[in-house]
Amino acid sequence: SESTASPIMAKNLPALVRRYRRWVAENYPCEGCGIEDDTRVLHHFTFTQSAGGAEQAPEEEGVCMCYKCHIEKLHRHGEKTFWLDRDRDLDELLIYGKDIHDTYCRIKGITNVS
């Protein structure tokens, strides 16, 4: 399987963030194609206001995606185009990403991952 995360970047992330991202990838199908393979990662939305500039969006602003959809399609063609071509509402995706985050926080008894 292909990995999209840099080992150096992953090591520098707080353990809680790494566990959250792994949990999302293990428990949700790809939002682009529905596949449940071992290439799934948490994709952080770029269309949100908090995603502007050089900083990555917060953990709750993202959904699970496989390598093919995440890198080969979404990043190559642009996020808004990718989602709109699939008739996905951007506001609903954002709410869904926050629901995933909130579910994890409830399960783990924490208030936030970021």
N, C-alpha and C positions, 0 to 999 in steps of 0.2 A: 504494500500500500504506500501511497505517497503522503508525505507529511507536509503541511503548509506552515507549521510553526518553526521558527528558528530555535534550536536548542538553547542558544545563549539568551534569547529573548524570554523563552519560557522559564528559564532558571531565575531570571530577575523579577518575575512576577511574584506577588505575595502568594503564599500557599492557599489561602482561601479562594483567591481568584482562579488559580490553577485547578482546584477541586471543583469549583463551580463550572468552569468551561468543560472539564472532563465529564461532569454529571450531565450537562446539556447534551453533549455529543453522544453519550451513552443512552439517553432516555428519550430523545426526540428524533423523528425522521428529518431528512433534508426538506426544507420548506420550498425548494425549487423543483424537486422531482419526486420526493417521497421516499427515496431510497434509505435503507438502514444499513450502511456499510461502515467499515472501519476508517474511512477518510473524513468522517463528519467532524466539524469544528463549529465553534460559536462565531458567527459573522456579526461584526458590529456595524450598525447602520451608518451610512455616510450622509443620509438625507435629513438628519435631524439637526436642529440648531446647535446642540451641544457637541456635535461631531465636527464643527467647523475648525479650521486651522490645522495645526499639526497634531493636536491631541486626539486620541481615540475616544469614541463615544463611551459612556459608562456601560458597565456589564449588562444592565437591564435594558439597554437599547440594542438588542440583537436577537438573532434566531439561529437555529442549527442549519448548517448547509454542508453538503458533500463537496469534495475537492473539485469535481467537474463543474458543478453549478457555481461554486464560490469563486474559483480562480479562472477557469476557462470560459465561463459565460458572464457572470455578474461583473467582475472586475474588467474584463475585456470590453464589454459593451456598455457599461455604466449601470449603476444601481437602479435609478428610476426607470430606465428603459427595460431592464430585466424584470422588475416586478410588474410594471404596467403591461408588458407583453404577455404576462401570465394572469392578467385581470386581477391582480392583488392590490388592495387598497392600502396605501402607505400608513394611514392613521391606524387601521386595524392591525397591521403588522407591528407597529410600535406598541399598541396595547397588548398584543399577544406576547411580545418580548418581555414586557413588564410583568405579565401574568406568570411567565416561566420563572422569572427572577423571584417574584413573590412566593411562588410555590416552593422553590428551593429554600428560601428564607424561613418559611413556616416549618418545613420538614426539619431544618437544622436548628431552629430556635434562635435565629439571628435577625437583625433588622435590615442589613444591607451587605452586599458582597464587595462593592467598590470601596 
